[in-house]
Amino acid sequence: MNWLTRVRNSLPFGAKRETNDNLWVKCPQCQEMLFAKEFADNHKVCPRCDYHGRIGADERLNLLLDMGYDLLEQPEVKEDPLKFKDSKKYTDRLKEARAKNPHRDAFSVGSGQIEGHDAVVGVQDFHFMGGSMGMAVGTAFCQGAERALTRGCAYIVVTAAGGARMQEGILSLMQMPKATVMTRRLKEAGLPYIVVLTDPTTGGVTASYAMLGDVQIAEPGSLIGFAGQRVIQDTIREKLPEGFQRAEYLRKHGMVDMVVHRHELRETLATLLDYLQGAKAA
């Protein structure tokens, strides 16, 4: 023990105060340091620049639906049907994802009301394996549509995904036509199907149910597209325009109907339901 340590230990100082490593977060857009609690209380929207961060399924459902909604039980499907393994077994990846998330897979469905209007809301959670679309996601999507058909109300889907789940191969791609059939059934029943595109929505999800809404809404700054920007740029050998594949660019070019701030989303959906479904439910 050196003399500095002996002197320090003999002085009447209190124990070193522990600080929480995640007390502050840096906004990815404006680079400002934000008090983590303030950022969370603002539903992961930066109070300085309005950057929209990613939020989980439960927070999203609580943000959109009135209190007292029902959470549909997530379907149990055959896991690891291909016995897939890359650097890890697929079953191990599922265990890790479930240890970090409150739900069994990336798609959760709530059935209730939005400001008094009957609605079923399906939410894709990017925190669960990048929101990837596998059999569990496809089945949960279809169950949500079935509940909307049974209740005779709108089906609202909030997307966030990196695309199809590669560990399920062709079985994940089969969810695309399956989900598309359900959107057709909603249309035939005269029920609204509304999509809220959040950051990011890409790959097979974009190529199926994410772009089939009667009304297409996007959160500000969301990345929305099928192939990655670098892949497109290398293929066409041209420099892509500023803001390509972002919500505002898609709105300008007619692929998205409106870009809506997260704090205004609930009110906007209620207005749409009032217009599309008539008077408020009793």
LOKOL-257115 format. One record per residue (C-alpha): residue in one letter; x, y, z; residue number from 0. Coordinates in nm, 3 decimals. Example, Ala and Ser with C-alpha at 12.3 -4.5 7.8 and 13.67 -1.06 7.14 Angstrom:
! residues 2
TORDO  residuo        x        y        z  num
TORDO        a    1.230   -0.450    0.780    0
TORDO        s    1.367   -0.106    0.714    1
END
This chain:
! residues 282
TORDO  residuo        x        y        z  num
TORDO        m    0.000    0.000    0.000    0
TORDO        n    0.154    0.332   -0.103    1
TORDO        w    0.146    0.649    0.107    2
TORDO        l   -0.133    0.811   -0.100    3
TORDO        t   -0.364    0.515   -0.044    4
TORDO        r   -0.287    0.512    0.332    5
TORDO        v   -0.360    0.886    0.361    6
TORDO        r   -0.681    0.857    0.158    7
TORDO        n   -0.808    0.564    0.368    8
TORDO        s   -0.735    0.751    0.692    9
TORDO        l   -0.933    1.060    0.594   10
TORDO        p   -1.299    1.087    0.703   11
TORDO        f   -1.439    1.077    0.351   12
TORDO        g   -1.756    0.886    0.274   13
TORDO        a   -1.765    0.599    0.030   14
TORDO        k   -1.741    0.687   -0.336   15
TORDO        r   -2.086    0.764   -0.467   16
TORDO        e   -2.206    0.529   -0.738   17
TORDO        t   -2.353    0.687   -1.051   18
TORDO        n   -2.592    0.521   -1.288   19
TORDO        d   -2.430    0.462   -1.628   20
TORDO        n   -2.757    0.521   -1.811   21
TORDO        l   -2.849    0.845   -1.633   22
TORDO        w   -2.792    1.031   -1.959   23
TORDO        v   -2.848    0.940   -2.323   24
TORDO        k   -2.716    1.109   -2.637   25
TORDO        c   -2.967    1.195   -2.907   26
TORDO        p   -2.854    1.022   -3.230   27
TORDO        q   -2.973    1.318   -3.437   28
TORDO        c   -2.875    1.640   -3.258   29
TORDO        q   -2.607    1.481   -3.036   30
TORDO        e   -2.745    1.660   -2.728   31
TORDO        m   -2.710    1.485   -2.393   32
TORDO        l   -3.057    1.416   -2.255   33
TORDO        f   -3.164    1.319   -1.906   34
TORDO        a   -3.272    0.956   -1.957   35
TORDO        k   -3.589    0.990   -1.749   36
TORDO        e   -3.695    1.300   -1.940   37
TORDO        f   -3.639    1.117   -2.269   38
TORDO        a   -3.839    0.816   -2.149   39
TORDO        d   -4.122    1.030   -2.009   40
TORDO        n   -4.145    1.200   -2.348   41
TORDO        h   -4.203    0.859   -2.511   42
TORDO        k   -3.848    0.851   -2.655   43
TORDO        v   -3.893    1.175   -2.850   44
TORDO        c   -3.602    1.419   -2.820   45
TORDO        p   -3.729    1.744   -2.662   46
TORDO        r   -3.458    1.938   -2.851   47
TORDO        c   -3.490    1.820   -3.213   48
TORDO        d   -3.801    1.591   -3.214   49
TORDO        y   -3.599    1.282   -3.306   50
TORDO        h   -3.825    0.976   -3.265   51
TORDO        g   -3.653    0.687   -3.088   52
TORDO        r   -3.776    0.328   -3.086   53
TORDO        i   -4.024    0.219   -2.821   54
TORDO        g   -4.144   -0.125   -2.710   55
TORDO        a   -4.476   -0.296   -2.778   56
TORDO        d   -4.629   -0.234   -2.435   57
TORDO        e   -4.545    0.137   -2.439   58
TORDO        r   -4.687    0.168   -2.788   59
TORDO        l   -5.014   -0.006   -2.696   60
TORDO        n   -5.051    0.209   -2.383   61
TORDO        l   -4.986    0.518   -2.593   62
TORDO        l   -5.256    0.437   -2.850   63
TORDO        l   -5.531    0.242   -2.675   64
TORDO        d   -5.770    0.353   -2.400   65
TORDO        m   -5.717    0.199   -2.059   66
TORDO        g   -5.864   -0.147   -2.006   67
TORDO        y   -5.773   -0.303   -2.341   68
TORDO        d   -5.725   -0.680   -2.377   69
TORDO        l   -5.386   -0.818   -2.472   70
TORDO        l   -5.426   -1.121   -2.699   71
TORDO        e   -5.225   -1.425   -2.601   72
TORDO        q   -4.934   -1.469   -2.835   73
TORDO        p   -4.953   -1.784   -3.049   74
TORDO        e   -4.726   -2.079   -2.992   75
TORDO        v   -4.579   -2.208   -3.317   76
TORDO        k   -4.326   -2.476   -3.403   77
TORDO        e   -3.988   -2.330   -3.307   78
TORDO        d   -3.671   -2.383   -3.506   79
TORDO        p   -3.839   -2.599   -3.773   80
TORDO        l   -3.519   -2.593   -3.983   81
TORDO        k   -3.280   -2.665   -3.693   82
TORDO        f   -3.098   -2.351   -3.797   83
TORDO        k   -2.758   -2.257   -3.664   84
TORDO        d   -2.516   -1.980   -3.761   85
TORDO        s   -2.278   -1.848   -3.496   86
TORDO        k   -2.550   -1.952   -3.245   87
TORDO        k   -2.842   -2.190   -3.244   88
TORDO        y   -3.174   -2.028   -3.333   89
TORDO        t   -3.323   -2.165   -3.010   90
TORDO        d   -3.050   -1.987   -2.813   91
TORDO        r   -3.123   -1.660   -2.992   92
TORDO        l   -3.490   -1.694   -2.902   93
TORDO        k   -3.404   -1.756   -2.537   94
TORDO        e   -3.183   -1.448   -2.528   95
TORDO        a   -3.449   -1.231   -2.692   96
TORDO        r   -3.718   -1.352   -2.451   97
TORDO        a   -3.493   -1.284   -2.152   98
TORDO        k   -3.472   -0.919   -2.259   99
TORDO        n   -3.836   -0.871   -2.363  100
TORDO        p   -4.175   -0.910   -2.192  101
TORDO        h   -4.330   -1.104   -2.481  102
TORDO        r   -4.263   -1.436   -2.654  103
TORDO        d   -4.205   -1.281   -2.995  104
TORDO        a   -4.198   -0.959   -3.195  105
TORDO        f   -4.570   -0.900   -3.259  106
TORDO        s   -4.825   -0.814   -2.989  107
TORDO        v   -5.195   -0.739   -3.031  108
TORDO        g   -5.423   -0.529   -2.812  109
TORDO        s   -5.802   -0.521   -2.851  110
TORDO        g   -5.988   -0.222   -2.711  111
TORDO        q   -6.075    0.134   -2.805  112
TORDO        i   -5.906    0.453   -2.920  113
TORDO        e   -6.086    0.751   -2.768  114
TORDO        g   -6.406    0.547   -2.763  115
TORDO        h   -6.370    0.396   -3.110  116
TORDO        d   -6.344    0.017   -3.129  117
TORDO        a   -6.007   -0.092   -3.263  118
TORDO        v   -5.758   -0.377   -3.267  119
TORDO        v   -5.394   -0.267   -3.263  120
TORDO        g   -5.102   -0.491   -3.362  121
TORDO        v   -4.751   -0.373   -3.273  122
TORDO        q   -4.421   -0.499   -3.407  123
TORDO        d   -4.133   -0.462   -3.161  124
TORDO        f   -3.788   -0.398   -3.311  125
TORDO        h   -3.626   -0.484   -2.979  126
TORDO        f   -3.714   -0.852   -3.034  127
TORDO        m   -3.468   -0.984   -3.294  128
TORDO        g   -3.504   -0.669   -3.502  129
TORDO        g   -3.881   -0.717   -3.527  130
TORDO        s   -3.812   -0.989   -3.783  131
TORDO        m   -4.111   -1.165   -3.937  132
TORDO        g   -4.127   -1.535   -3.864  133
TORDO        m   -4.415   -1.777   -3.816  134
TORDO        a   -4.502   -1.634   -3.473  135
TORDO        v   -4.525   -1.280   -3.614  136
TORDO        g   -4.731   -1.391   -3.914  137
TORDO        t   -4.970   -1.593   -3.698  138
TORDO        a   -5.009   -1.309   -3.445  139
TORDO        f   -5.081   -1.065   -3.729  140
TORDO        c   -5.354   -1.294   -3.861  141
TORDO        q   -5.503   -1.343   -3.514  142
TORDO        g   -5.527   -0.966   -3.479  143
TORDO        a   -5.706   -0.943   -3.812  144
TORDO        e   -5.944   -1.222   -3.706  145
TORDO        r   -6.026   -1.032   -3.386  146
TORDO        a   -6.100   -0.718   -3.588  147
TORDO        l   -6.328   -0.920   -3.820  148
TORDO        t   -6.509   -1.070   -3.520  149
TORDO        r   -6.555   -0.729   -3.356  150
TORDO        g   -6.636   -0.556   -3.684  151
TORDO        c   -6.381   -0.282   -3.624  152
TORDO        a   -6.062   -0.132   -3.764  153
TORDO        y   -5.728   -0.310   -3.757  154
TORDO        i   -5.430   -0.082   -3.696  155
TORDO        v   -5.079   -0.221   -3.736  156
TORDO        v   -4.763   -0.045   -3.618  157
TORDO        t   -4.465   -0.181   -3.809  158
TORDO        a   -4.096   -0.191   -3.714  159
TORDO        a   -3.886   -0.463   -3.871  160
TORDO        g   -3.565   -0.552   -4.043  161
TORDO        g   -3.757   -0.792   -4.268  162
TORDO        a   -3.815   -1.168   -4.272  163
TORDO        r   -3.649   -1.388   -4.010  164
TORDO        m   -3.370   -1.569   -4.192  165
TORDO        q   -3.355   -1.853   -3.936  166
TORDO        e   -3.696   -1.971   -4.062  167
TORDO        g   -3.610   -1.955   -4.432  168
TORDO        i   -3.899   -2.008   -4.673  169
TORDO        l   -4.141   -2.044   -4.381  170
TORDO        s   -4.083   -1.680   -4.290  171
TORDO        l   -4.146   -1.570   -4.650  172
TORDO        m   -4.475   -1.762   -4.647  173
TORDO        q   -4.602   -1.514   -4.386  174
TORDO        m   -4.611   -1.245   -4.656  175
TORDO        p   -4.896   -1.394   -4.864  176
TORDO        k   -5.070   -1.519   -4.547  177
TORDO        a   -5.082   -1.167   -4.401  178
TORDO        t   -5.179   -1.021   -4.739  179
TORDO        v   -5.482   -1.253   -4.757  180
TORDO        m   -5.598   -1.122   -4.419  181
TORDO        t   -5.578   -0.760   -4.536  182
TORDO        r   -5.795   -0.863   -4.833  183
TORDO        r   -6.051   -1.016   -4.597  184
TORDO        l   -6.065   -0.692   -4.399  185
TORDO        k   -6.123   -0.497   -4.719  186
TORDO        e   -6.400   -0.735   -4.830  187
TORDO        a   -6.565   -0.690   -4.490  188
TORDO        g   -6.550   -0.311   -4.530  189
TORDO        l   -6.328   -0.268   -4.226  190
TORDO        p   -6.047   -0.009   -4.216  191
TORDO        y   -5.690   -0.134   -4.221  192
TORDO        i   -5.449    0.139   -4.111  193
TORDO        v   -5.071    0.109   -4.105  194
TORDO        v   -4.837    0.319   -3.893  195
TORDO        l   -4.482    0.290   -4.026  196
TORDO        t   -4.207    0.344   -3.769  197
TORDO        d   -3.830    0.331   -3.777  198
TORDO        p   -3.725    0.104   -3.938  199
TORDO        t   -3.971   -0.077   -4.164  200
TORDO        t   -3.785   -0.276   -4.429  201
TORDO        g   -3.758   -0.602   -4.622  202
TORDO        g   -4.039   -0.854   -4.647  203
TORDO        v   -4.261   -0.661   -4.406  204
TORDO        t   -4.253   -0.361   -4.640  205
TORDO        a   -4.318   -0.596   -4.933  206
TORDO        s   -4.638   -0.725   -4.772  207
TORDO        y   -4.873   -0.592   -4.503  208
TORDO        a   -4.680   -0.272   -4.425  209
TORDO        m   -4.771   -0.108   -4.755  210
TORDO        l   -5.129   -0.233   -4.796  211
TORDO        g   -5.311    0.004   -4.561  212
TORDO        d   -5.619    0.201   -4.655  213
TORDO        v   -5.434    0.484   -4.486  214
TORDO        q   -5.053    0.491   -4.460  215
TORDO        i   -4.911    0.693   -4.169  216
TORDO        a   -4.544    0.731   -4.080  217
TORDO        e   -4.361    0.871   -3.781  218
TORDO        p   -4.113    1.154   -3.857  219
TORDO        g   -3.774    1.045   -3.983  220
TORDO        s   -3.863    0.677   -4.012  221
TORDO        l   -3.655    0.462   -4.247  222
TORDO        i   -3.897    0.287   -4.483  223
TORDO        g   -3.798    0.072   -4.777  224
TORDO        f   -3.736   -0.276   -4.913  225
TORDO        a   -3.369   -0.307   -5.006  226
TORDO        g   -3.097   -0.113   -4.830  227
TORDO        q   -2.985    0.222   -4.963  228
TORDO        r   -2.632    0.100   -5.040  229
TORDO        v   -2.767   -0.199   -5.236  230
TORDO        i   -2.991    0.026   -5.446  231
TORDO        q   -2.714    0.276   -5.507  232
TORDO        d   -2.470    0.004   -5.617  233
TORDO        t   -2.735   -0.152   -5.843  234
TORDO        i   -2.844    0.160   -6.030  235
TORDO        r   -2.497    0.319   -6.004  236
TORDO        e   -2.638    0.658   -5.918  237
TORDO        k   -2.622    0.874   -5.609  238
TORDO        l   -2.954    0.868   -5.426  239
TORDO        p   -3.128    1.195   -5.330  240
TORDO        e   -3.108    1.347   -4.984  241
TORDO        g   -3.350    1.186   -4.738  242
TORDO        f   -3.416    0.887   -4.965  243
TORDO        q   -3.632    0.619   -4.793  244
TORDO        r   -3.723    0.852   -4.507  245
TORDO        a   -4.085    0.919   -4.411  246
TORDO        e   -4.086    1.277   -4.539  247
TORDO        y   -3.943    1.176   -4.877  248
TORDO        l   -4.207    0.903   -4.915  249
TORDO        r   -4.482    1.148   -4.820  250
TORDO        k   -4.360    1.391   -5.086  251
TORDO        h   -4.362    1.116   -5.349  252
TORDO        g   -4.703    0.970   -5.263  253
TORDO        m   -4.612    0.645   -5.087  254
TORDO        v   -4.724    0.769   -4.746  255
TORDO        d   -5.046    0.963   -4.679  256
TORDO        m   -4.926    1.157   -4.377  257
TORDO        v   -4.633    1.198   -4.139  258
TORDO        v   -4.758    1.229   -3.782  259
TORDO        h   -4.571    1.318   -3.463  260
TORDO        r   -4.584    1.045   -3.198  261
TORDO        h   -4.764    1.275   -2.952  262
TORDO        e   -5.037    1.341   -3.208  263
TORDO        l   -5.079    0.984   -3.332  264
TORDO        r   -5.358    0.878   -3.097  265
TORDO        e   -5.567    1.184   -3.181  266
TORDO        t   -5.506    1.138   -3.554  267
TORDO        l   -5.612    0.773   -3.541  268
TORDO        a   -5.927    0.864   -3.347  269
TORDO        t   -6.017    1.121   -3.615  270
TORDO        l   -5.960    0.864   -3.891  271
TORDO        l   -6.172    0.604   -3.711  272
TORDO        d   -6.448    0.859   -3.663  273
TORDO        y   -6.442    0.927   -4.036  274
TORDO        l   -6.404    0.566   -4.152  275
TORDO        q   -6.627    0.391   -3.894  276
TORDO        g   -6.886    0.655   -3.816  277
TORDO        a   -6.997    0.771   -3.474  278
TORDO        k   -6.816    0.674   -3.154  279
TORDO        a   -6.897    0.347   -2.989  280
TORDO        a   -7.139    0.364   -2.703  281
END
